[in-house]
Amino acid sequence: MPLPALDAESAAHSLRVTDYIRRCVAEAGGCISFAEYMYHALYAPGLGYYSAGARKFGEAGDFVTAPEISPIFAGVLARQCAELFSVLDAPSMLEIGAGSGRLVCDLLKRLAELGELPERYEILEVSPDLRDRQSALVQSEVPDLAGRVSWVQQFPESLTGVIVANEVLDALPVERFAIRADGISQLCVTCEDESFAISERAAPRWLVGAIRTIEQDLGESLPEGFVSDVCVALPAWIADMAGTLERGAAFLFDYGIGRREYYAKDRSGGWVRCHFRHHAHNNALQLPGIQDITAWVDFSAVAAAAVENGLDIQGYVTQAQFLIGGGLDDELAGFEDLPIDAQLKLSGQVKLLTLPGEMGENFKCIGLSRGPVPRPTAFTLADRTMSL
Ligand SMILES: C[S@@+](CC[C@H](N)C(=O)[O-])C[C@H]1O[C@@H](n2cnc3c(N)ncnc32)[C@H](O)[C@@H]1O
């Protein structure tokens, strides 16, 4: 299906980002890795998709995330946080990549109702533009609780409480690679005409090492011709996050799968997906700066890095299982008393969050913890940790 037509402002912005990346390619001698391209397209200061000012979330943006779909998501998550807060001294929260600020507002509202507010709610957000938007939403929606919310520039030194990240891991740049007869190739981006093209070069040693580790885990070599992705930045991200978590739990939500499925022989092609005005496609080289570029998450890599950094795995479940196991029923109490149009709206939201063909199956939650904390009830239904 063709992508929607560009307005003049978006076209001009994408042209600026294209010029910027073309200069980076020229400075690098004619080609940059795909991960570098993805980094520039998403995070180039003042230009990248997440750094510049365009609207990204919700109906007027490019994609909708679970917290944007319904406060039910925050409601269930708040119940899980409350279970943990009740056994922790002066618990706090850290949200990573808070988007529009919808989740912080809905979580704090629900935690206030449950009588389990965190002392502090810190947000680690790379985008200055989104930080401003989050702050404005917090001021307008939860002014009485705004004093608890603050923004940090890096992972805090330590935190007792809960860390949350929804759809952040999929925004970490990935390397793309191909298995060739004469070795492993790194997929790179070069300039072609007014735009970009993919080229290949021999993979550097560190990338070969990452792929050999994957092959070791799988117990077999990847076949010649196989093309896929690896997020080499992920272990360091998990290590930083683990370094912060002194006692408590982390809930990481994203679309992803375990390593066996991620690198299954019939899944050649990789897991990069782009989102532009609610159209999903695979061409990351077009519309730089005005489309989201993501990659599905290898949750086995998340689990391995977590264990390596001393964390316990509390569970790994689909988003549907997380919500149903975590108290969806209780969040829907009083449903029958709502007017029919509100019932229809709410049931539509629940379907989007839980149905397998929507977000219910592809989105997962992995729960990680440090110290003696109870296992959140959301992980008690059909835990798939053993599949990782
Ligand atoms: C797809 S959006 C998800 C937003 C929000 N969590 C939600 O569910 O609506 C990704 C968010 O993560 C932020 N982000 C991306 N990489 C990050 C990083 N390394 N550290 C902190 N935030 C990051 C982006 O700026 C954006 O706010």
The ligand as an ORCA input file, in Angstrom:
! r2SCAN-3c Opt
* xyz 0 1
  C       8.325      4.431     20.861
  S       8.513      5.698     22.004
  C       7.604      5.045     23.375
  C       7.077      6.117     24.284
  C       6.284      5.676     25.499
  N       7.038      4.817     26.366
  C       4.986      5.033     25.127
  O       4.812      3.859     25.376
  O       4.123      5.722     24.566
  C      10.207      5.599     22.516
  C      10.571      6.565     23.606
  O      11.868      6.252     24.121
  C      12.712      7.397     24.073
  N      14.075      6.858     23.947
  C      14.630      6.238     22.896
  N      15.868      5.796     23.192
  C      16.085      6.116     24.493
  C      17.181      5.916     25.402
  N      18.300      5.306     25.017
  N      17.050      6.393     26.653
  C      15.921      7.021     27.067
  N      14.860      7.237     26.237
  C      14.942      6.791     24.983
  C      12.161      8.191     22.910
  O      12.553      9.531     22.888
  C      10.659      8.013     23.179
  O      10.214      8.829     24.239
*
